[in-house]
């Protein structure tokens, strides 16, 4: 593009910032249906890492839609742009040495691949694998009922597709294991990746 002169080669490196923070950064990209337990696990992970002295940033889909993504709808184009922005922001945090936790439905393979491509080697894909019928029974936000009644259009899993990730780095089954068990699995995985030696 004309008149744009990036200075990436002259700014402090991610490695320099990781040394300062004494941690390896990563982006923990948590994928799953509404009601699968993404936000619950994301909050618990952030709290545990904070207690252990790690610097984190949590990016939740609903939170992002009240700020940086508040001009986006739920059309296919809106969903793609929602994830693109979230991935670019996540990449910036990871470049600063921060452990970034993303809780986003990320419903299609193309959207998941876009996030992976934007973030690069710092990306870790976590699939919160909970069947639609269980998420719908939980209906923690009352959204499935509204979607079934036609009050919400393009709702993921009802009248908009959800494609399970092809090769996630970790699968957590919140309909089989307790939240505590899933949390422990997630913490163990993240600590192995972020420990600074």
Number of C-alpha atoms within 10 A of each C-alpha: 4 4 5 6 7 7 7 8 7 7 7 11 13 18 16 13 18 19 13 10 17 18 22 23 30 26 27 23 27 26 25 28 24 23 24 27 24 26 22 13 24 23 16 18 20 20 13 15 16 13 10 10 11 20 17 21 16 19 22 19 18 13 13 15 14 11 9 13 19 12 10 15 13 15 13 12 10 14 18 21 17 24 21 18 16 23 25 14 17 29 23 15 19 24 21 18 26 25 26 26 24 24 27 22 24 27 22 18 14 12 20 23 13 17 24 18 12 18 21 14 10 19 22 21 20 22 24 27 21 20 16 19 10 13 20 19 12 14 16 13 10 12 16 24 14 14 17 13 10 12 11 14 15 14 20 21 19 15 13 14 12 18 16 18 21 10 10 15 14 15 19 25 17 23 15 11 11 12 17 12 14 19 21 16 14 20 17 11 14 19 15 10 14 18 12 13 7
